[in-house]
Amino acid sequence: MRMVKDTIWDEAARKASLYEQEIKALRERHNMPAEEELVSEEPLDTREWQEIENEDRGCLKAAGDSVSGVLVDIGEGDYGNKTYTLETQPGTLKSLYGSIVLDKKMSKVKVGELVRITFLGVKQGKRREYNDYKVEVKK
């Protein structure tokens, strides 16, 4: 029984190490500070508040709007929906929330591929309206 426990702990430690390596690589790729640099000794009440803009989330507002770039991340949003992050220019990231239609089309796109997403507008479905998209991959 002890060997099984040791094996489980070894596997957990290996996964934790891989996770830490992945986080470090992402921080380096996106020029983010190390985690210890994010902690401030300054008390909360003396720091200045900075508003987080929502302009990059849902960056496709009107029919015909498009965004293109390298797909760098497929994440999870606040309510369990997917988010897609594109690097449109070196160091410039644009993100948008997924939807049933977009998720289905993006399921064929791999991280690292050059993709263009165009908002086609709101369409009328059998039961309700939905947002429609065109997804193109540069081969």
C-alpha positions, 0 to 999 in steps of 0.5 A: 500500500505504501508503494501505491501512495509513493507512486501517487505522490511522485506523479502529483509532484511531476505534474506540479513541476510540469505546470510550473514550467508551463507557467514560467514559459508563458510568463517569458513568452508574454514578458510578464513579471515573475510571480514574486515580482507581482507581490507588493509590500505597499499597503493596499490603501495607498496604491492607485486603482487602475480600471481594467478595460473590457475592450479586448473581450468581445472585440468583434462588435459589428457585422464585418468586424474581424480579427486575425493573428496567431492563436496563443491560448484557448482558455475558460471564461467566467461562466465556463465558456471558452475564450480565444486569445490571438497575438495580432502583432508581436506583444499585442493580444486580443481576446474574445469569448466563445459561443456555440457557433464559434466554439464549433468552428474553432475546434478545428484550429490548433494553438499556434496557427494563424487564424482570422475570425469575422463576425457575420452578425446576428442570424435568426435560428429555428428557435432564437437568434445567434451570433454567426462567425466565419473562421479561416486558417492560413495554411 
